Amino acid sequence: MKINEGKNYVELTVERVEDLFILYLVLKPGDLIYSWTVREVRGRSGERFGREKVYLGVRVKSLEFHEPRGVLRIRGIIEDYPEWLEGAGGSYHSLEVGVGSTLKIMRSIDRDYLGQLINTLGSGIKVLIASISIEETTVALATRLGVSVIATISNNYVQSKESGGSLMNQRYIDDISKVVKQLTEIHKPTALIIATQGMLVNSIPNIEVRGISIERVIVSEGGLSGVYEVERRGYLDKIGLKLGYDIVNRIMEELGKGSGLVALGDEVYEALSIGAAESVAMLDKLLMEKAEESRRIVDECIRTRARLIIVPEGSEAGKLLSGLGGLAALLRFRVK
């Protein structure tokens, strides 16, 4: 996120989808914000003249994170507008903020707090995962928002041993290499993980992609199962992309032992208030649907130095956390 501070305002430019999480927590109802937007222009008699780009000052009323489109929708009342936009004052308007948007917030924001939000939520790491099996290859993109499948490559060639005892058809390998390179150009990941079964290690040559680190790992099964195994076995964590599987797994273990070192739901707020929470796992769905509660949790985690992990709902960890209500914490000590 790009930050430009003035005397009585802060200007934030969204550089990646993850920045919208931060903006969602920073903005509050009642804030006056300025941004370029599109507004339908009407004449005095109500006739429509079309939609025009315009710079508006809007008093925030509500926020909604629209995940499928990757935008933050801000609904509010127009307070400042150009003279030619007659009758706009006092009417409602919706701003759609996405990657590339710049928002000017007319109040100061604690820079340390903003920095901690960026450190917690704004990881720019993107990992391309190519999970290869003899039958098919699944390619997925892992970001702070979770793991999503973006391509499947089927082996449409007759299976036979190549020269040198290879189990893979060369044309199938060429298809994999071509697709991976194309997706690298499109998504510009910071790292590439090539996941294969042990028996295929010597059958797949290195895929040369310039400018990013490449790691080869062994999984028990390729394809889609291999993608989720990469997450479960902590390979993403080692690269620096933490999606919460380690903490959620520890929470499940402590629950199984009955140690009393886990707080669930409303218990998490109490644990944070007395500094008992060591780590907090919160489902991203909760973050997007309950801004005030989420803001309170983030504030308390920063105050008490508890580790906060936002867990994507569609990830392996997210499925486990959903079964616990979407919010859980590991405790430093038992809380009655």
C-alpha positions in Angstrom: 0.0 0.0 0.0 1.3 3.4 -0.9 0.9 6.1 1.8 1.0 9.8 1.4 0.4 11.8 4.6 -0.7 15.5 4.8 -1.4 17.7 7.8 -5.0 16.7 8.3 -5.4 13.8 5.9 -3.8 10.5 4.7 -3.9 9.3 1.1 -3.8 5.6 0.6 -3.3 3.9 -2.8 -4.3 0.2 -3.1 -1.5 -1.7 -4.7 -2.8 -5.3 -4.2 -6.0 -7.0 -3.2 -4.7 -7.6 0.4 -4.6 -3.8 0.9 -8.4 -3.8 0.8 -8.4 -5.7 4.1 -6.3 -2.9 5.7 -8.5 -0.2 4.2 -11.6 -2.0 5.5 -10.3 -1.9 9.0 -9.0 1.7 8.8 -12.2 3.3 7.5 -15.0 4.0 9.9 -18.6 5.2 9.5 -18.5 9.0 9.7 -15.2 9.4 7.9 -15.1 12.0 5.1 -13.2 10.5 2.1 -12.4 11.8 -1.4 -11.9 9.7 -4.5 -12.4 9.6 -8.2 -15.6 7.8 -9.1 -18.3 7.5 -11.8 -21.6 9.3 -11.3 -24.7 9.4 -13.5 -25.4 13.0 -14.6 -29.0 14.1 -15.0 -30.5 17.3 -16.2 -32.9 19.5 -14.2 -35.9 17.7 -15.8 -34.5 14.3 -14.9 -33.1 13.4 -18.3 -30.0 11.2 -18.3 -26.8 12.6 -19.9 -24.7 9.5 -19.2 -22.0 8.6 -16.6 -19.1 10.9 -15.9 -15.9 10.6 -14.0 -15.9 12.9 -11.0 -14.0 13.7 -7.8 -16.3 13.5 -4.8 -16.2 14.0 -1.1 -18.4 11.3 0.6 -19.3 10.8 4.2 -19.0 7.1 4.9 -22.1 5.3 6.1 -21.3 1.6 5.4 -18.6 -0.7 4.1 -18.9 -4.0 2.2 -16.0 -6.2 1.0 -17.0 -7.8 -2.3 -14.6 -10.7 -2.5 -15.5 -12.2 -6.0 -14.8 -8.9 -7.7 -11.9 -7.9 -5.4 -13.4 -4.5 -4.5 -14.3 -2.6 -1.3 -17.7 -1.0 -1.7 -18.2 2.2 0.3 -21.6 3.7 0.6 -22.1 7.2 1.9 -23.6 10.7 1.4 -22.1 13.2 -1.0 -20.8 16.3 0.8 -18.4 17.9 -1.7 -18.8 17.9 -5.5 -18.0 20.1 -8.5 -20.4 22.9 -9.3 -21.5 21.4 -12.7 -22.8 18.3 -10.9 -26.1 20.0 -9.9 -28.2 18.5 -7.1 -25.6 15.9 -6.0 -25.2 17.2 -2.4 -27.0 15.1 0.2 -27.6 12.2 -2.1 -26.2 8.7 -1.6 -23.3 7.4 -3.6 -21.4 4.1 -3.8 -17.6 4.1 -4.3 -16.0 0.9 -5.6 -12.3 0.8 -4.5 -10.0 -1.8 -6.1 -6.4 -2.3 -7.0 -5.1 1.1 -8.3 -7.6 3.2 -6.5 -6.5 6.1 -4.3 -8.6 7.2 -1.3 -8.1 10.4 0.6 -9.2 10.1 4.3 -9.8 13.5 6.0 -8.3 12.7 9.3 -4.9 11.6 10.7 -4.2 7.9 11.2 -1.6 6.6 13.7 1.4 5.6 11.5 2.5 2.9 13.9 -1.0 1.3 13.9 -1.1 1.5 10.1 2.3 -0.1 9.9 1.3 -3.0 12.1 -1.8 -3.6 10.0 0.3 -3.8 6.9 2.7 -6.2 8.6 -0.2 -8.4 9.8 -2.4 -8.4 6.7 -0.5 -6.9 3.8 1.9 -9.6 2.7 2.7 -9.2 -1.0 4.0 -12.8 -1.4 2.4 -14.8 -4.2 3.3 -18.4 -4.8 2.5 -20.4 -7.9 2.1 -24.1 -7.2 2.4 -26.7 -9.9 1.3 -30.1 -8.5 2.3 -32.8 -11.1 1.0 -36.3 -11.4 1.1 -38.7 -14.3 -2.6 -38.2 -15.1 -2.8 -34.4 -14.7 -1.2 -31.3 -13.3 -3.0 -28.7 -11.1 -1.7 -25.2 -11.0 -2.7 -23.0 -8.1 -2.0 -19.4 -6.9 -1.4 -18.9 -3.2 -1.8 -15.4 -1.8 -2.7 -13.9 1.6 -6.3 -14.4 0.5 -5.9 -18.2 0.2 -5.2 -20.8 -2.5 -7.1 -20.8 -5.7 -6.8 -23.3 -8.6 -6.1 -21.4 -11.9 -5.3 -24.2 -14.4 -5.5 -27.9 -14.9 -3.4 -29.7 -17.5 -4.5 -33.1 -18.5 -2.0 -35.7 -19.9 -3.6 -36.4 -23.3 -0.7 -38.5 -24.6 -0.2 -42.3 -24.5 1.7 -43.3 -21.4 5.0 -45.0 -22.2 8.5 -45.0 -20.8 10.7 -42.4 -22.5 14.4 -43.0 -23.3 16.3 -43.2 -20.1 13.4 -44.8 -18.2 11.3 -41.7 -17.8 7.7 -42.2 -16.6 6.5 -39.0 -18.3 5.7 -38.2 -21.9 7.9 -35.4 -23.1 5.0 -33.6 -24.9 3.1 -33.6 -21.5 6.1 -32.1 -19.8 6.4 -29.5 -22.5 2.7 -28.6 -22.0 3.3 -28.2 -18.2 6.3 -26.0 -18.8 4.5 -23.8 -21.3 1.4 -23.2 -19.1 3.6 -22.5 -16.0 5.6 -19.9 -17.9 2.5 -18.2 -19.2 0.9 -18.1 -15.8 4.1 -16.7 -14.3 4.0 -13.8 -16.8 0.3 -13.1 -16.0 0.4 -13.4 -12.2 4.0 -12.4 -11.5 4.5 -14.7 -8.4 7.4 -14.2 -6.0 8.1 -18.0 -5.9 7.3 -21.2 -7.7 6.7 -24.6 -6.0 6.9 -27.7 -8.2 5.3 -30.6 -6.3 5.7 -34.1 -7.5 5.5 -37.7 -6.2 8.8 -39.3 -5.3 8.8 -41.6 -8.3 8.5 -38.7 -10.7 11.4 -36.6 -9.3 13.9 -37.8 -12.0 11.3 -37.7 -14.8 10.6 -33.9 -14.7 13.4 -31.5 -15.7 13.8 -28.1 -14.1 11.3 -25.5 -15.4 13.3 -22.4 -16.2 11.6 -19.2 -15.0 13.7 -16.1 -14.6 13.4 -13.7 -11.7 11.7 -15.9 -9.1 12.8 -18.6 -6.7 11.9 -22.2 -7.5 11.5 -24.9 -4.9 10.9 -28.6 -5.7 9.1 -30.6 -3.1 7.9 -34.2 -2.8 4.2 -34.9 -2.1 2.4 -38.3 -1.6 -0.1 -37.5 -4.4 0.0 -35.0 -7.3 -2.8 -32.9 -8.8 -5.3 -31.1 -6.6 -4.5 -33.3 -3.5 -0.8 -32.3 -3.9 -1.8 -28.6 -3.8 -3.4 -28.9 -0.4 -0.6 -31.1 0.8 1.8 -28.3 0.0 -0.2 -26.1 2.4 -0.6 -28.8 5.1 3.1 -29.6 5.2 4.2 -26.0 5.8 5.9 -25.3 2.5 4.1 -22.0 2.1 5.1 -21.0 5.7 8.7 -21.5 4.9 8.5 -19.1 2.0 6.8 -16.6 4.3 3.2 -17.0 3.3 1.3 -18.0 6.4 -2.3 -19.1 5.9 -2.9 -20.4 9.4 -2.6 -24.1 9.1 0.1 -24.4 11.8 -1.9 -22.4 14.4 -5.2 -24.0 13.6 -3.6 -27.4 13.8 -2.2 -26.5 17.2 -5.6 -25.3 18.3 -7.1 -28.7 17.3 -4.4 -30.6 19.2 -4.9 -28.6 22.4 -8.7 -29.1 22.1 -8.1 -32.8 21.7 -5.9 -32.9 24.9 -8.4 -30.8 26.9 -5.6 -28.6 28.1 -7.8 -25.5 28.6 -5.4 -23.5 26.5 -7.9 -22.7 23.8 -10.5 -19.9 23.6 -13.4 -20.0 21.1 -15.8 -17.3 20.0 -16.6 -14.7 22.6 -14.0 -16.2 24.9 -11.3 -14.8 22.6 -12.3 -11.2 23.5 -12.0 -12.0 27.2 -8.6 -13.7 26.7 -7.3 -10.7 24.7 -8.5 -8.2 27.3 -6.3 -9.7 30.0 -3.4 -10.5 27.8 -3.9 -14.3 27.8 -4.0 -14.8 24.1 -0.7 -15.9 22.4 -2.1 -16.4 18.9 -5.5 -15.6 17.4 -6.9 -17.2 14.3 -9.8 -15.4 12.6 -11.7 -16.5 9.4 -11.5 -13.9 6.6 -15.2 -14.2 6.3 -15.6 -12.8 9.8 -13.3 -10.0 9.0 -15.4 -9.0 5.9 -18.8 -9.4 7.5 -18.2 -7.9 11.0 -16.0 -4.8 10.7 -16.4 -3.5 14.2 -15.8 -6.8 16.0 -12.8 -7.4 13.7 -11.4 -4.0 14.3 -11.6 -4.6 18.1 -9.8 -7.9 17.7 -7.0 -6.4 15.6 -6.6 -3.5 18.1 -6.4 -5.9 21.0 -3.9 -8.1 19.2 -1.7 -5.1 18.5 -2.0 -3.9 22.1 -1.2 -7.2 23.7 1.3 -8.3 21.0 -0.7 -11.4 20.3 0.0 -13.0 16.9 -3.0 -12.5 14.5 -3.5 -14.8 11.5 -6.4 -14.1 9.1 -7.3 -17.6 7.7 -8.9 -17.8 4.2 -12.2 -19.6 4.3 -11.4 -21.8 1.3 -8.1 -23.1 2.6 -7.5 -26.3 4.5 -7.1 -24.4 7.7 -10.2 -22.4 6.9 -12.3 -25.5 6.8 -11.2 -26.6 10.2 -11.6 -23.1 11.7 -15.1 -22.8 10.2 -16.1 -25.8 12.3 -15.0 -23.9 15.4 -17.1 -20.8 14.6 -14.4 -18.9 12.7 -12.6 -17.4 15.7 -10.2 -19.2 18.1 -7.1 -18.4 20.2 -4.2 -20.3 21.7 -3.6 -19.1 25.3 -0.5 -18.4 27.3 -2.2 -19.6 30.4 -5.6 -20.9 31.4 -8.6 -18.5 31.8 -11.5 -19.4 34.0 
